[in-house]
Amino acid sequence: MSLLRLVGYFAVIGFAIGGESSACEPALPTRIDLSSQFDQWEIPCRSQGNRPTCSVCTIVGALEFTRAKHGQTTGHLSIEYANWAKNQAAAASTDGGFFHSIWRGIRRHGLCDENLYPYKEKFDATAEPNEATRKNAAKFHNIPINIRWIKRWNPNTGLENAQFLEIKKALQTGYPVCVGLRWPHKAVRENGILLSIPQNGVYDGHSILFIGYQDDDQAEGGGYFSFRNTNSPGANEKMSYRYVLDYANDALFFPLLSDNVLRDVPFTYDLEGYLVFTAQAGIQM
């Protein structure tokens, strides 16, 4: 193992010293893979096409998964409507956006079925859903889904060890994690795993959905995450732990309110009165 990999590996496994875990906390599994549940519930990785909607696609994919955990496994949710709702909430007319803006739009305007407001090849800022579509979208509020932030957007820092562990815990609990990252201009891979590179080789950025992880002391940083990439929605891809620690801008997941994952978790309220669960107290929506 190279020195870089060895240093990264011990940085990741050293949570008992520097992170939130303790000797009383059970060790996390060495491998988690949610891909079979995506397949079982027929939730595809949909393509963003030539539009900058990776964050919208990622959010909707995660929400479809949580909705399926609640028992609603038929049909798909509308990426196009989520994009419209985001613009309505922000008084904007842009294509794509940040996780927090997309979620704010969905909380205000709901989320309709894909067949009522299908995804378009090109963005149309003048398009408006009709009244029937908006009524269908309002039904989304009946699902007890809420948001848990692991890291709020900051493109100047990577992850703290505790935040890294929160991602693995979310996956272990059975939830995919939305992650926005600085992205490589030119990807470098080893054994199919995307490797970390110097800062001058990345830009801000791209959003993907983590669906599993694998501890592996032969991989950079001690393992890798598996993810869905709406910019190339074929086979699932892999990203080293080191890359995520270096370049994750923000991360979140969508638990059901009834789930034990929210027990003893700090929370705040956003401006509209919705609970916002956070990895650290005091982070506002």
Sequence and secondary structure as in RCSB ss.txt:
>XXXX:A:sequence
MSLLRLVGYFAVIGFAIGGESSACEPALPTRIDLSSQFDQWEIPCRSQGNRPTCSVCTIVGALEFTRAKHGQTTG
HLSIEYANWAKNQAAAASTDGGFFHSIWRGIRRHGLCDENLYPYKEKFDATAEPNEATRKNAAKFHNIPINIRWI
KRWNPNTGLENAQFLEIKKALQTGYPVCVGLRWPHKAVRENGILLSIPQNGVYDGHSILFIGYQDDDQAEGGGYF
SFRNTNSPGANEKMSYRYVLDYANDALFFPLLSDNVLRDVPFTYDLEGYLVFTAQAGIQM
>XXXX:A:secstr
  HHHHHHHHHHHTHHHHSS  TTS    SEEE HHHHHHTT      TTSS HHHHHHHHHHHHHHHHTT  SS
 B HHHHHHHHHHHHT   SS  HHHHHHHHHHH   BGGGS   SS  TT    HHHHHHHHGGGGS B EEEE
E   TT    HHHHHHHHHHHHHT  EEEEEEEESS  EETTEE    GGGEEEEEEEEEEEEEE TTSGGGEEE
EEE TTS SS EEEEHHHHHHHEEEEEE  BTTSGGGTT  EEE TTS EEEESSTT   
